């Protein structure tokens, strides 16, 4: 039975790629397997083959499955010490550029985007910055564009913001209504939200800073190497790469192309 499931899973991933051009073939096997097994119960399917038949013949069902395969788990100012290190170590160097381009890869529902925009505004850099916020999930991108988050979550974000060296009251950045926080639209005036896959797409701009946090942990080594190659190509000379707490370029094909700036916070510079 286990062997059958492995075959079915490979066929499902291949079918998704051929039909919808979403490439999960080099995602971590354990992660994809866990998410597909969860999808089986959500779709009330007994086998992966039955799930494959459903998503091949029904694009709406595929969009539902995509939400489960790219579960967005994020929060604003996640790991506050990371953002504090960006303020102290990266911002002074970013100030030396006449204009700044930031790429947030795998931006999910936008928490990282608004965190970065708030930080750059407080440091007087947002007006001369373009932020590219990319993800493969169109529904997540749509939510990110709206900038509406539950007040329950925003209470936790407020603590993160304060610990990350926030300079104002966090409430200055949103309007509360009906249990939701609607973030100031001027924060996203310089943000371009775009569909982009680290598995299949290429570089689209030269950037000074790339943030890709807690995305690479879902990739196998081949796809991690591809992503690091894209980041290396996109970053300007001595540009910055910031990663999630369990991610590092050290063991990739590009290990010698990045040097740590603040190693414990996973902040690197292009060599």
Phi and psi restraints in degrees (value plus and minus 20) as a CYANA .aco file:
   2 UNK   PHI     -79.9   -39.9
   2 UNK   PSI     -61.7   -21.7
   3 UNK   PHI     -82.4   -42.4
   3 UNK   PSI     -62.4   -22.4
   4 UNK   PHI     -79.2   -39.2
   4 UNK   PSI     -63.5   -23.5
   5 UNK   PHI     -82.8   -42.8
   5 UNK   PSI     -60.4   -20.4
   6 UNK   PHI     -81.0   -41.0
   6 UNK   PSI     -63.6   -23.6
   7 UNK   PHI     -84.9   -44.9
   7 UNK   PSI     -66.3   -26.3
   8 UNK   PHI     -80.5   -40.5
   8 UNK   PSI     -60.1   -20.1
   9 UNK   PHI     -84.0   -44.0
   9 UNK   PSI     -64.5   -24.5
  10 UNK   PHI     -82.4   -42.4
  10 UNK   PSI     -59.6   -19.6
  11 UNK   PHI     -86.6   -46.6
  11 UNK   PSI     -59.1   -19.1
  12 UNK   PHI     -82.6   -42.6
  12 UNK   PSI     -67.7   -27.7
  13 UNK   PHI     -82.5   -42.5
  13 UNK   PSI     -60.6   -20.6
  14 UNK   PHI     -86.2   -46.2
  14 UNK   PSI     -62.1   -22.1
  15 UNK   PHI     -83.2   -43.2
  15 UNK   PSI     -61.4   -21.4
  16 UNK   PHI     -81.1   -41.1
  16 UNK   PSI     -62.4   -22.4
  17 UNK   PHI     -85.0   -45.0
  17 UNK   PSI     -65.9   -25.9
  18 UNK   PHI     -88.0   -48.0
  18 UNK   PSI     -57.9   -17.9
  19 UNK   PHI    -105.6   -65.6
  19 UNK   PSI     -63.6   -23.6
  20 UNK   PHI    -134.8   -94.8
  20 UNK   PSI     -24.1    15.9
  21 UNK   PHI      45.3    85.3
  21 UNK   PSI       0.5    40.5
  22 UNK   PHI    -114.3   -74.3
  22 UNK   PSI     105.0   145.0
  23 UNK   PHI    -127.2   -87.2
  23 UNK   PSI      82.3   122.3
  24 UNK   PHI    -126.3   -86.3
  24 UNK   PSI      -6.3    33.7
  25 UNK   PHI     -86.5   -46.5
  25 UNK   PSI     -47.5    -7.5
  26 UNK   PHI    -130.4   -90.4
  26 UNK   PSI       2.3    42.3
  27 UNK   PHI     -99.7   -59.7
  27 UNK   PSI     136.2   176.2
  28 UNK   PHI     -75.9   -35.9
  28 UNK   PSI     107.0   147.0
  29 UNK   PHI     -77.8   -37.8
  29 UNK   PSI     -64.5   -24.5
  30 UNK   PHI     -83.4   -43.4
  30 UNK   PSI     -60.5   -20.5
  31 UNK   PHI     -86.1   -46.1
  31 UNK   PSI     -68.0   -28.0
  32 UNK   PHI     -82.9   -42.9
  32 UNK   PSI     -62.4   -22.4
  33 UNK   PHI     -79.5   -39.5
  33 UNK   PSI     -65.3   -25.3
  34 UNK   PHI     -81.2   -41.2
  34 UNK   PSI     -62.4   -22.4
  35 UNK   PHI     -93.0   -53.0
  35 UNK   PSI     -55.9   -15.9
  36 UNK   PHI     -88.3   -48.3
  36 UNK   PSI     -59.7   -19.7
  37 UNK   PHI     -82.0   -42.0
  37 UNK   PSI     -57.9   -17.9
  38 UNK   PHI     -84.8   -44.8
  38 UNK   PSI     -59.5   -19.5
  39 UNK   PHI     -83.8   -43.8
  39 UNK   PSI     -53.8   -13.8
  40 UNK   PHI     -76.2   -36.2
  40 UNK   PSI     -63.8   -23.8
  41 UNK   PHI     -91.3   -51.3
  41 UNK   PSI     -57.1   -17.1
  42 UNK   PHI     -83.6   -43.6
  42 UNK   PSI     -57.6   -17.6
  43 UNK   PHI    -112.9   -72.9
  43 UNK   PSI     -21.1    18.9
  44 UNK   PHI      34.9    74.9
  44 UNK   PSI      26.1    66.1
  45 UNK   PHI    -127.6   -87.6
  45 UNK   PSI     119.0   159.0
  46 UNK   PHI    -103.1   -63.1
  46 UNK   PSI     -46.4    -6.4
  47 UNK   PHI    -154.3  -114.3
  47 UNK   PSI     140.3   180.3
  48 UNK   PHI     -86.6   -46.6
  48 UNK   PSI     -51.9   -11.9
  49 UNK   PHI     -81.7   -41.7
  49 UNK   PSI     -60.0   -20.0
  50 UNK   PHI     -85.5   -45.5
  50 UNK   PSI     -59.1   -19.1
  51 UNK   PHI     -84.3   -44.3
  51 UNK   PSI     -61.4   -21.4
  52 UNK   PHI     -80.2   -40.2
  52 UNK   PSI     -64.8   -24.8
  53 UNK   PHI     -80.4   -40.4
  53 UNK   PSI     -62.2   -22.2
  54 UNK   PHI     -82.7   -42.7
  54 UNK   PSI     -68.6   -28.6
  55 UNK   PHI     -95.9   -55.9
  55 UNK   PSI     -46.3    -6.3
  56 UNK   PHI     -88.7   -48.7
  56 UNK   PSI     -54.3   -14.3
  57 UNK   PHI    -119.1   -79.1
  57 UNK   PSI     -24.7    15.3
  58 UNK   PHI    -159.2  -119.2
  58 UNK   PSI      78.1   118.1
  59 UNK   PHI     -75.3   -35.3
  59 UNK   PSI     -52.8   -12.8
  60 UNK   PHI     -86.0   -46.0
  60 UNK   PSI     -57.6   -17.6
  61 UNK   PHI     -86.2   -46.2
  61 UNK   PSI     -57.4   -17.4
  62 UNK   PHI     -83.0   -43.0
  62 UNK   PSI     -60.9   -20.9
  63 UNK   PHI     -81.9   -41.9
  63 UNK   PSI     -56.5   -16.5
  64 UNK   PHI     -84.0   -44.0
  64 UNK   PSI     -64.1   -24.1
  65 UNK   PHI     -83.8   -43.8
  65 UNK   PSI     -58.0   -18.0
  66 UNK   PHI     -78.9   -38.9
  66 UNK   PSI     -57.5   -17.5
  67 UNK   PHI     -81.6   -41.6
  67 UNK   PSI     -56.1   -16.1
  68 UNK   PHI     -98.3   -58.3
  68 UNK   PSI     -51.3   -11.3
  69 UNK   PHI     -97.5   -57.5
  69 UNK   PSI     -42.4    -2.4
  70 UNK   PHI    -142.5  -102.5
  70 UNK   PSI      29.4    69.4
  71 UNK   PHI     -72.1   -32.1
  71 UNK   PSI      95.4   135.4
  72 UNK   PHI     -99.6   -59.6
  72 UNK   PSI      96.9   136.9
  73 UNK   PHI    -141.4  -101.4
  73 UNK   PSI      88.0   128.0
  74 UNK   PHI    -173.9  -133.9
  74 UNK   PSI     145.9   185.9
  75 UNK   PHI    -174.4  -134.4
  75 UNK   PSI     138.8   178.8
  76 UNK   PHI     -95.1   -55.1
  76 UNK   PSI     121.1   161.1
  77 UNK   PHI      31.0    71.0
  77 UNK   PSI      19.7    59.7
  78 UNK   PHI     -80.9   -40.9
  78 UNK   PSI     114.1   154.1
  79 UNK   PHI      38.5    78.5
  79 UNK   PSI      53.6    93.6
  80 UNK   PHI     -72.5   -32.5
  80 UNK   PSI     -54.6   -14.6
  81 UNK   PHI     -83.1   -43.1
  81 UNK   PSI     -47.4    -7.4
  82 UNK   PHI     -85.3   -45.3
  82 UNK   PSI     -67.0   -27.0
  83 UNK   PHI     -90.0   -50.0
  83 UNK   PSI     -52.9   -12.9
  84 UNK   PHI     -83.8   -43.8
  84 UNK   PSI     -59.2   -19.2
  85 UNK   PHI     -86.9   -46.9
  85 UNK   PSI     -56.9   -16.9
  86 UNK   PHI     -82.5   -42.5
  86 UNK   PSI     -64.7   -24.7
  87 UNK   PHI     -76.9   -36.9
  87 UNK   PSI     -67.3   -27.3
  88 UNK   PHI    -102.2   -62.2
  88 UNK   PSI     -58.3   -18.3
  89 UNK   PHI    -123.4   -83.4
  89 UNK   PSI     -51.6   -11.6
  90 UNK   PHI    -117.1   -77.1
  90 UNK   PSI     -64.8   -24.8
  91 UNK   PHI     -74.1   -34.1
  91 UNK   PSI     -65.1   -25.1
  92 UNK   PHI     -78.3   -38.3
  92 UNK   PSI     -51.8   -11.8
  93 UNK   PHI     -99.6   -59.6
  93 UNK   PSI     -54.8   -14.8
  94 UNK   PHI     -83.3   -43.3
  94 UNK   PSI     -52.1   -12.1
  95 UNK   PHI     -78.6   -38.6
  95 UNK   PSI     -43.1    -3.1
  96 UNK   PHI     -96.9   -56.9
  96 UNK   PSI     -29.9    10.1
  97 UNK   PHI    -111.9   -71.9
  97 UNK   PSI     117.9   157.9
  98 UNK   PHI     -86.9   -46.9
  98 UNK   PSI     -53.7   -13.7
  99 UNK   PHI    -161.7  -121.7
  99 UNK   PSI     134.5   174.5
 100 UNK   PHI    -148.5  -108.5
 100 UNK   PSI     117.8   157.8
 101 UNK   PHI    -140.7  -100.7
 101 UNK   PSI     108.2   148.2
 102 UNK   PHI    -138.4   -98.4
 102 UNK   PSI     113.1   153.1
 103 UNK   PHI    -133.6   -93.6
 103 UNK   PSI      99.1   139.1
 104 UNK   PHI    -124.1   -84.1
 104 UNK   PSI      82.7   122.7
 105 UNK   PHI    -112.2   -72.2
 105 UNK   PSI     108.1   148.1
 106 UNK   PHI      53.4    93.4
 106 UNK   PSI      32.8    72.8
 107 UNK   PHI     -96.9   -56.9
 107 UNK   PSI     -29.0    11.0
 108 UNK   PHI      34.6    74.6
 108 UNK   PSI    -150.9  -110.9
 109 UNK   PHI    -111.9   -71.9
 109 UNK   PSI      -8.5    31.5
 110 UNK   PHI      83.3   123.3
 110 UNK   PSI     -21.1    18.9
 111 UNK   PHI     -78.4   -38.4
 111 UNK   PSI     -62.3   -22.3
 112 UNK   PHI     -86.4   -46.4
 112 UNK   PSI     -55.9   -15.9
 113 UNK   PHI     -82.7   -42.7
 113 UNK   PSI     -69.4   -29.4
 114 UNK   PHI     -88.2   -48.2
 114 UNK   PSI     -55.1   -15.1
 115 UNK   PHI     -80.3   -40.3
 115 UNK   PSI     -67.8   -27.8
 116 UNK   PHI     -85.4   -45.4
 116 UNK   PSI     -61.4   -21.4
 117 UNK   PHI     -83.2   -43.2
 117 UNK   PSI     -61.9   -21.9
 118 UNK   PHI     -84.3   -44.3
 118 UNK   PSI     -65.6   -25.6
 119 UNK   PHI     -79.8   -39.8
 119 UNK   PSI     -65.9   -25.9
 120 UNK   PHI     -87.1   -47.1
 120 UNK   PSI     -55.1   -15.1
 121 UNK   PHI     -84.3   -44.3
 121 UNK   PSI     -65.0   -25.0
 122 UNK   PHI     -85.5   -45.5
 122 UNK   PSI     -45.9    -5.9
 123 UNK   PHI    -113.7   -73.7
 123 UNK   PSI     -13.4    26.6
 124 UNK   PHI      53.7    93.7
 124 UNK   PSI       1.8    41.8
 125 UNK   PHI    -132.1   -92.1
 125 UNK   PSI     -30.8     9.2
 126 UNK   PHI     -83.3   -43.3
 126 UNK   PSI     -56.6   -16.6
 127 UNK   PHI     -82.9   -42.9
 127 UNK   PSI     -47.1    -7.1
 128 UNK   PHI    -128.9   -88.9
 128 UNK   PSI       4.1    44.1
 129 UNK   PHI    -137.4   -97.4
 129 UNK   PSI     118.6   158.6
 130 UNK   PHI    -128.8   -88.8
 130 UNK   PSI     108.3   148.3
 131 UNK   PHI    -128.3   -88.3
 131 UNK   PSI     104.5   144.5
 132 UNK   PHI    -118.5   -78.5
 132 UNK   PSI      96.6   136.6
 133 UNK   PHI    -130.1   -90.1
 133 UNK   PSI      93.5   133.5
 134 UNK   PHI    -142.5  -102.5
 134 UNK   PSI     130.4   170.4
 135 UNK   PHI    -180.9  -140.9
 135 UNK   PSI     142.2   182.2
 136 UNK   PHI    -111.8   -71.8
 136 UNK   PSI     -28.2    11.8
 137 UNK   PHI    -121.8   -81.8
 137 UNK   PSI      88.0   128.0
 138 UNK   PHI     -81.5   -41.5
 138 UNK   PSI     -52.7   -12.7
 139 UNK   PHI     -88.9   -48.9
 139 UNK   PSI     -59.2   -19.2
 140 UNK   PHI     -82.9   -42.9
 140 UNK   PSI     -63.1   -23.1
 141 UNK   PHI     -81.1   -41.1
 141 UNK   PSI     -60.1   -20.1
 142 UNK   PHI     -83.4   -43.4
 142 UNK   PSI     -62.7   -22.7
 143 UNK   PHI     -84.6   -44.6
 143 UNK   PSI     -60.0   -20.0
 144 UNK   PHI     -81.7   -41.7
 144 UNK   PSI     -61.2   -21.2
 145 UNK   PHI     -82.1   -42.1
 145 UNK   PSI     -54.7   -14.7
 146 UNK   PHI     -92.5   -52.5
 146 UNK   PSI     -54.2   -14.2
 147 UNK   PHI      44.9    84.9
 147 UNK   PSI      18.3    58.3
 148 UNK   PHI    -136.7   -96.7
 148 UNK   PSI     104.0   144.0
 149 UNK   PHI    -151.7  -111.7
 149 UNK   PSI     131.9   171.9
 150 UNK   PHI     -88.3   -48.3
 150 UNK   PSI     122.8   162.8
 151 UNK   PHI     -81.8   -41.8
 151 UNK   PSI     -51.9   -11.9
 152 UNK   PHI     -77.7   -37.7
 152 UNK   PSI     -65.6   -25.6
 153 UNK   PHI     -89.4   -49.4
 153 UNK   PSI     -58.3   -18.3
 154 UNK   PHI     -83.0   -43.0
 154 UNK   PSI     -49.5    -9.5
 155 UNK   PHI     -81.2   -41.2
 155 UNK   PSI     -61.0   -21.0
 156 UNK   PHI     -90.7   -50.7
 156 UNK   PSI     -57.7   -17.7
 157 UNK   PHI     -82.7   -42.7
 157 UNK   PSI     -52.5   -12.5
 158 UNK   PHI     -82.3   -42.3
 158 UNK   PSI     -61.8   -21.8
 159 UNK   PHI     -84.1   -44.1
 159 UNK   PSI     -65.0   -25.0
 160 UNK   PHI     -77.1   -37.1
 160 UNK   PSI     -66.7   -26.7
 161 UNK   PHI     -78.1   -38.1
 161 UNK   PSI     -64.9   -24.9
 162 UNK   PHI     -83.7   -43.7
 162 UNK   PSI     -62.6   -22.6
 163 UNK   PHI     -90.6   -50.6
 163 UNK   PSI     -41.0    -1.0
 164 UNK   PHI    -106.9   -66.9
 164 UNK   PSI     -10.8    29.2
 165 UNK   PHI      68.6   108.6
 165 UNK   PSI       1.6    41.6
 166 UNK   PHI     -73.3   -33.3
 166 UNK   PSI     120.0   160.0
 167 UNK   PHI    -123.3   -83.3
 167 UNK   PSI     -25.7    14.3
 168 UNK   PHI    -152.4  -112.4
 168 UNK   PSI    -190.5  -150.5
 169 UNK   PHI    -101.8   -61.8
 169 UNK   PSI     110.1   150.1
 170 UNK   PHI     -78.9   -38.9
 170 UNK   PSI     -50.1   -10.1
 171 UNK   PHI     -83.8   -43.8
 171 UNK   PSI     -36.5     3.5
 172 UNK   PHI     -83.4   -43.4
 172 UNK   PSI     -40.3    -0.3
 173 UNK   PHI    -116.7   -76.7
 173 UNK   PSI     -22.5    17.5
 174 UNK   PHI    -166.4  -126.4
 174 UNK   PSI     143.9   183.9
 175 UNK   PHI    -132.8   -92.8
 175 UNK   PSI     109.6   149.6
 176 UNK   PHI    -111.0   -71.0
 176 UNK   PSI     114.7   154.7
 177 UNK   PHI    -178.6  -138.6
 177 UNK   PSI     109.1   149.1
 178 UNK   PHI      32.1    72.1
 178 UNK   PSI      21.3    61.3
 179 UNK   PHI      61.4   101.4
 179 UNK   PSI     -12.7    27.3
 180 UNK   PHI    -146.2  -106.2
 180 UNK   PSI     135.9   175.9
 181 UNK   PHI    -129.9   -89.9
 181 UNK   PSI     103.0   143.0
 182 UNK   PHI    -123.0   -83.0
 182 UNK   PSI      93.2   133.2
 183 UNK   PHI     -98.2   -58.2
 183 UNK   PSI     126.1   166.1
 184 UNK   PHI     -71.6   -31.6
 184 UNK   PSI     102.7   142.7
 185 UNK   PHI     -87.0   -47.0
 185 UNK   PSI     -39.6     0.4
 186 UNK   PHI     -87.4   -47.4
 186 UNK   PSI     -39.3     0.7
 187 UNK   PHI     -85.8   -45.8
 187 UNK   PSI     -46.1    -6.1
 188 UNK   PHI    -129.3   -89.3
 188 UNK   PSI      -7.5    32.5
 189 UNK   PHI     -81.7   -41.7
 189 UNK   PSI     -53.1   -13.1
 190 UNK   PHI    -122.3   -82.3
 190 UNK   PSI      -1.2    38.8
 191 UNK   PHI    -124.3   -84.3
 191 UNK   PSI     111.2   151.2
 192 UNK   PHI    -128.2   -88.2
 192 UNK   PSI      94.7   134.7
 193 UNK   PHI    -110.3   -70.3
 193 UNK   PSI     110.5   150.5
 194 UNK   PHI    -168.2  -128.2
 194 UNK   PSI     127.5   167.5
 195 UNK   PHI     -95.1   -55.1
 195 UNK   PSI     101.7   141.7
 196 UNK   PHI    -173.2  -133.2
 196 UNK   PSI     112.7   152.7
 197 UNK   PHI    -130.8   -90.8
 197 UNK   PSI     107.7   147.7
 198 UNK   PHI     -90.1   -50.1
 198 UNK   PSI     -35.2     4.8
 199 UNK   PHI    -103.6   -63.6
 199 UNK   PSI     -49.9    -9.9
 200 UNK   PHI    -149.0  -109.0
 200 UNK   PSI     -42.5    -2.5
 201 UNK   PHI    -113.7   -73.7
 201 UNK   PSI     147.3   187.3
 202 UNK   PHI    -130.3   -90.3
 202 UNK   PSI    -198.1  -158.1
 203 UNK   PHI     -91.6   -51.6
 203 UNK   PSI     123.2   163.2
 204 UNK   PHI    -140.5  -100.5
 204 UNK   PSI     -28.9    11.1
 205 UNK   PHI    -184.7  -144.7
 205 UNK   PSI     135.0   175.0
 206 UNK   PHI    -101.1   -61.1
 206 UNK   PSI     115.1   155.1
 207 UNK   PHI    -148.6  -108.6
 207 UNK   PSI     137.4   177.4
 208 UNK   PHI    -116.0   -76.0
 208 UNK   PSI     -47.1    -7.1
 209 UNK   PHI    -163.1  -123.1
 209 UNK   PSI     114.6   154.6
 210 UNK   PHI    -142.3  -102.3
 210 UNK   PSI     108.8   148.8
 211 UNK   PHI    -133.9   -93.9
 211 UNK   PSI      98.5   138.5
 212 UNK   PHI    -157.6  -117.6
 212 UNK   PSI      71.2   111.2
 213 UNK   PHI    -131.5   -91.5
 213 UNK   PSI     108.2   148.2
 214 UNK   PHI      40.7    80.7
 214 UNK   PSI      17.3    57.3
 215 UNK   PHI    -133.4   -93.4
 215 UNK   PSI     -65.9   -25.9
 216 UNK   PHI     -85.6   -45.6
 216 UNK   PSI     -42.0    -2.0
 217 UNK   PHI     -84.4   -44.4
 217 UNK   PSI     -37.4     2.6
 218 UNK   PHI    -113.3   -73.3
 218 UNK   PSI     -19.1    20.9
 219 UNK   PHI    -123.9   -83.9
 219 UNK   PSI     131.9   171.9
 220 UNK   PHI    -101.3   -61.3
 220 UNK   PSI     158.1   198.1
 221 UNK   PHI     -82.5   -42.5
 221 UNK   PSI     -58.8   -18.8
 222 UNK   PHI     -78.5   -38.5
 222 UNK   PSI     -66.0   -26.0
 223 UNK   PHI     -94.4   -54.4
 223 UNK   PSI     -54.0   -14.0
 224 UNK   PHI     -80.3   -40.3
 224 UNK   PSI     -64.1   -24.1
 225 UNK   PHI     -81.2   -41.2
 225 UNK   PSI     -60.0   -20.0
 226 UNK   PHI     -82.4   -42.4
 226 UNK   PSI     -64.5   -24.5
 227 UNK   PHI     -82.9   -42.9
 227 UNK   PSI     -66.5   -26.5
 228 UNK   PHI     -81.7   -41.7
 228 UNK   PSI     -54.5   -14.5
 229 UNK   PHI     -83.1   -43.1
 229 UNK   PSI     -62.4   -22.4
 230 UNK   PHI     -83.7   -43.7
 230 UNK   PSI     -63.9   -23.9
 231 UNK   PHI     -83.8   -43.8
 231 UNK   PSI     -62.6   -22.6
 232 UNK   PHI     -82.4   -42.4
 232 UNK   PSI     -61.1   -21.1
 233 UNK   PHI     -88.1   -48.1
 233 UNK   PSI     -57.0   -17.0
 234 UNK   PHI     -96.6   -56.6
 234 UNK   PSI     -55.1   -15.1
 235 UNK   PHI     -91.7   -51.7
 235 UNK   PSI     120.0   160.0
 236 UNK   PHI     -90.7   -50.7
 236 UNK   PSI     152.2   192.2
 237 UNK   PHI     -73.8   -33.8
 237 UNK   PSI     103.1   143.1
 238 UNK   PHI      46.5    86.5
 238 UNK   PSI       3.6    43.6
 239 UNK   PHI     -89.8   -49.8
 239 UNK   PSI     148.8   188.8
 240 UNK   PHI    -127.2   -87.2
 240 UNK   PSI     119.2   159.2
 241 UNK   PHI    -142.9  -102.9
 241 UNK   PSI     102.9   142.9
 242 UNK   PHI    -136.7   -96.7
 242 UNK   PSI     113.6   153.6
 243 UNK   PHI    -142.4  -102.4
 243 UNK   PSI     154.1   194.1
 244 UNK   PHI     -96.8   -56.8
 244 UNK   PSI     148.6   188.6
 245 UNK   PHI     -84.5   -44.5
 245 UNK   PSI     -40.3    -0.3
 246 UNK   PHI    -128.7   -88.7
 246 UNK   PSI      -4.4    35.6
 247 UNK   PHI    -136.4   -96.4
 247 UNK   PSI     125.9   165.9
 248 UNK   PHI    -176.0  -136.0
 248 UNK   PSI     127.6   167.6
 249 UNK   PHI    -103.3   -63.3
 249 UNK   PSI     -25.0    15.0
 250 UNK   PHI     -72.6   -32.6
 250 UNK   PSI     -60.3   -20.3
 251 UNK   PHI    -122.4   -82.4
 251 UNK   PSI      -6.5    33.5
 252 UNK   PHI    -112.5   -72.5
 252 UNK   PSI     154.4   194.4
 253 UNK   PHI     -85.9   -45.9
 253 UNK   PSI     -33.2     6.8
 254 UNK   PHI    -130.6   -90.6
 254 UNK   PSI       0.0    40.0
 255 UNK   PHI     -74.0   -34.0
 255 UNK   PSI     -56.5   -16.5
 256 UNK   PHI    -110.5   -70.5
 256 UNK   PSI     -15.4    24.6
 257 UNK   PHI    -115.8   -75.8
 257 UNK   PSI     -27.9    12.1
 258 UNK   PHI    -149.9  -109.9
 258 UNK   PSI     119.5   159.5
 259 UNK   PHI    -140.3  -100.3
 259 UNK   PSI     125.1   165.1
 260 UNK   PHI     -89.6   -49.6
 260 UNK   PSI     116.4   156.4
 261 UNK   PHI    -119.7   -79.7
 261 UNK   PSI     -70.8   -30.8
 262 UNK   PHI    -151.4  -111.4
 262 UNK   PSI      71.7   111.7
 263 UNK   PHI     -80.5   -40.5
 263 UNK   PSI     -64.4   -24.4
 264 UNK   PHI     -86.9   -46.9
 264 UNK   PSI     -40.2    -0.2
 265 UNK   PHI    -120.7   -80.7
 265 UNK   PSI     -11.0    29.0
 266 UNK   PHI      37.7    77.7
 266 UNK   PSI      25.2    65.2
 267 UNK   PHI    -131.0   -91.0
 267 UNK   PSI     102.3   142.3
 268 UNK   PHI    -143.9  -103.9
 268 UNK   PSI     141.5   181.5
 269 UNK   PHI    -141.4  -101.4
 269 UNK   PSI     125.8   165.8
 270 UNK   PHI     -84.8   -44.8
 270 UNK   PSI     110.7   150.7
